Amino acid sequence: MATPPPKPEDAQRQKGTIQPKNEVGTRKGFRRYKWEFKDSNKEFWTMGHAEVKIVSLVCMMAGLYLFETMPTHPILILLLTMEVSIFTFFIFLYSFALNRYMPFIFWPITDLFNDLFSCVFLVGGVVFATKVRRVMPKPYLIAVILMGVAAIFVFIDIFLQRRHLKGTRIRKDALADTGLQKLLETDNKTDNKTDNKTDTKTDNKTDNK
């Protein structure tokens, strides 16, 4: 019997025109970036990271603005400027899917450590701000409260990152772009060769005995 002709969907799948929705597949160039952009923003917004980071960023920017309207210790301004810059960097990174093109950095762990240190710095900044000035004007007090609110939301983001880490798996093509996959494959081949040599040596010794 003659084999039935392939279905149109199968023919298109063989040609590579139909790509899986949940994986990057064989997309290249702008098609890959478009998929990475949508998937990164979907993950960033649906898991709550975007909302928490934006609220923290707004609180820190408002606190920084209030601190600059009056004589304030430069450490507080430096602290908030640093945190605003770091949070802006992470929001820009996830929004434009730049982290997908730097797979040699495990970004969830990096973001988790950033949240941990940011929470410690912000809480320390609140304690320092209350000790530096005994008499606090209203703008100064509001800025200190905003720092505390930002620290609370950063603490919430730590738990969101922990939940994200539990369901995170390294993608199959994560190491392909960096050349690390070839290096690991060569290491595995050399390990297999050494194991085979040792096995053959032990077998020959037993046979001679």
C-alpha positions as CSV (number, residue, x, y, z in Angstrom):
1,M,0.0,0.0,0.0
2,A,1.2,3.5,-0.8
3,T,1.9,5.7,2.2
4,P,-0.7,8.5,2.6
5,P,0.5,12.0,1.8
6,P,1.5,14.1,4.8
7,K,-1.0,16.4,6.3
8,P,-0.5,20.2,5.7
9,E,0.2,20.7,9.4
10,D,2.9,18.0,9.5
11,A,4.5,19.4,6.4
12,Q,4.6,22.9,7.9
13,R,6.0,21.5,11.1
14,Q,8.7,19.7,9.2
15,K,9.7,22.9,7.4
16,G,9.9,24.7,10.8
17,T,7.1,27.3,10.1
18,I,5.0,26.1,13.1
19,Q,6.9,26.7,16.4
20,P,6.0,25.6,19.9
21,K,4.3,28.3,21.9
22,N,5.9,27.4,25.3
23,E,9.5,27.1,24.0
24,V,11.7,29.2,21.8
25,G,12.2,26.3,19.4
26,T,14.3,27.1,16.3
27,R,13.4,30.8,16.1
28,K,16.3,33.1,15.2
29,G,16.8,36.8,14.8
30,F,13.9,39.1,15.4
31,R,11.4,36.2,15.7
32,R,13.4,34.9,18.6
33,Y,13.6,38.3,20.3
34,K,9.8,38.8,19.8
35,W,9.1,35.5,21.5
36,E,11.6,36.2,24.3
37,F,10.2,39.7,24.8
38,K,6.6,38.4,25.2
39,D,7.6,35.5,27.4
40,S,9.9,37.6,29.6
41,N,7.2,40.3,30.2
42,K,4.5,37.6,30.8
43,E,6.7,36.0,33.4
44,F,7.7,39.4,34.9
45,W,4.2,40.7,35.3
46,T,2.1,37.6,36.1
47,M,4.4,36.5,39.0
48,G,4.1,39.9,40.7
49,H,7.8,41.0,40.3
50,A,7.0,44.0,38.1
51,E,4.3,45.4,40.4
52,V,6.4,45.0,43.6
53,K,9.5,46.4,42.0
54,I,7.7,49.4,40.5
55,V,6.0,50.3,43.8
56,S,9.4,50.0,45.6
57,L,11.0,52.2,42.9
58,V,8.3,54.9,43.2
59,C,8.6,55.0,47.0
60,M,12.4,55.3,46.8
61,M,12.2,58.0,44.1
62,A,9.7,60.0,46.1
63,G,11.8,59.6,49.2
64,L,14.9,60.7,47.3
65,Y,13.1,63.8,46.0
66,L,11.9,64.7,49.6
67,F,15.4,64.3,51.0
68,E,16.8,66.6,48.4
69,T,14.4,69.4,49.3
70,M,16.1,69.9,52.7
71,P,19.5,69.5,54.3
72,T,20.0,65.7,54.6
73,H,22.9,63.5,55.4
74,P,24.6,62.5,52.1
75,I,24.6,58.8,53.0
76,L,20.8,58.7,52.7
77,I,20.9,60.4,49.3
78,L,23.7,58.1,48.1
79,L,21.8,55.0,49.4
80,L,18.5,55.9,47.7
81,T,20.3,56.9,44.4
82,M,22.1,53.5,44.4
83,E,18.9,51.5,45.0
84,V,16.9,53.5,42.4
85,S,19.6,52.8,39.8
86,I,19.7,49.1,40.6
87,F,16.0,48.6,40.5
88,T,15.7,50.6,37.3
89,F,18.4,48.3,35.8
90,F,16.4,45.2,36.7
91,I,13.1,46.5,35.4
92,F,14.8,47.5,32.1
93,L,16.5,44.1,32.0
94,Y,13.3,42.1,32.3
95,S,11.1,44.4,30.3
96,F,13.4,44.1,27.2
97,A,14.3,40.4,27.8
98,L,18.0,41.2,27.9
99,N,18.5,38.5,30.6
100,R,17.5,35.9,28.0
101,Y,20.6,36.7,26.0
102,M,22.9,36.5,29.0
103,P,22.4,32.9,30.1
104,F,25.8,32.6,31.8
105,I,24.3,34.6,34.7
106,F,21.5,32.9,36.7
107,W,19.3,36.0,37.1
108,P,16.8,34.7,39.7
109,I,19.6,34.2,42.1
110,T,21.1,37.6,41.3
111,D,17.8,39.3,41.8
112,L,17.3,37.4,45.0
113,F,20.6,38.6,46.4
114,N,19.8,42.1,45.2
115,D,16.5,42.1,47.1
116,L,18.1,40.7,50.2
117,F,20.9,43.4,50.3
118,S,18.4,46.1,49.3
119,C,16.1,45.2,52.2
120,V,19.0,45.3,54.6
121,F,20.3,48.7,53.2
122,L,16.8,50.3,53.3
123,V,16.1,49.1,56.9
124,G,19.5,50.4,57.9
125,G,18.8,53.7,56.2
126,V,15.6,54.1,58.1
127,V,17.4,53.4,61.4
128,F,20.2,55.7,60.5
129,A,17.8,58.5,59.4
130,T,15.9,58.4,62.7
131,K,19.2,58.6,64.7
132,V,20.7,61.4,62.7
133,R,17.9,63.9,63.3
134,R,15.9,64.0,66.5
135,V,13.6,66.7,65.2
136,M,12.2,65.5,61.9
137,P,10.3,67.9,59.6
138,K,7.2,66.6,57.8
139,P,8.9,66.0,54.4
140,Y,11.8,64.2,56.2
141,L,9.4,62.0,58.1
142,I,7.5,61.1,54.9
143,A,10.7,60.2,53.2
144,V,11.7,57.9,56.0
145,I,8.3,56.2,55.9
146,L,8.6,55.8,52.2
147,M,11.9,54.1,52.7
148,G,10.3,51.7,55.1
149,V,7.5,51.0,52.7
150,A,10.0,50.3,50.0
151,A,11.8,47.9,52.3
152,I,8.5,46.0,53.0
153,F,7.8,45.5,49.2
154,V,11.4,44.4,48.6
155,F,10.9,41.8,51.4
156,I,7.8,40.6,49.6
157,D,9.8,40.3,46.4
158,I,12.2,38.0,48.2
159,F,9.4,35.5,48.7
160,L,8.3,35.9,45.1
161,Q,11.8,35.1,44.0
162,R,11.9,32.0,46.2
163,R,8.7,30.7,44.7
164,H,10.1,31.5,41.2
165,L,13.2,29.5,42.0
166,K,11.3,26.4,42.9
167,G,9.7,26.2,39.4
168,T,12.7,27.4,37.4
169,R,14.6,25.0,35.2
170,I,17.6,25.7,33.0
171,R,16.5,25.8,29.4
172,K,18.0,23.3,27.0
173,D,19.5,26.1,24.8
174,A,20.6,28.2,27.7
175,L,24.3,27.3,27.3
176,A,24.3,27.0,23.5
177,D,24.9,30.7,22.8
178,T,27.9,31.0,25.2
179,G,29.9,27.9,24.0
180,L,29.7,26.4,27.5
181,Q,27.7,23.5,26.1
182,K,30.5,22.4,23.9
183,L,32.9,22.6,26.8
184,L,30.7,20.5,29.0
185,E,30.3,18.0,26.2
186,T,34.0,17.6,25.8
187,D,34.5,17.2,29.5
188,N,31.8,14.5,29.6
189,K,33.5,12.7,26.6
190,T,36.9,12.7,28.4
191,D,35.3,11.5,31.6
192,N,33.6,8.7,29.7
193,K,36.9,7.7,28.0
194,T,38.8,7.6,31.3
195,D,36.0,5.5,32.8
196,N,36.1,3.1,29.9
197,K,39.9,2.7,30.1
198,T,39.7,2.0,33.8
199,D,37.0,-0.6,33.2
200,T,39.0,-2.4,30.5
201,K,42.1,-2.4,32.7
202,T,40.2,-3.9,35.6
203,D,38.6,-6.5,33.3
204,N,42.0,-7.5,31.9
205,K,43.5,-7.9,35.4
206,T,40.7,-10.2,36.4
207,D,41.1,-12.2,33.2
208,N,44.8,-12.6,33.8
209,K,44.2,-13.8,37.3
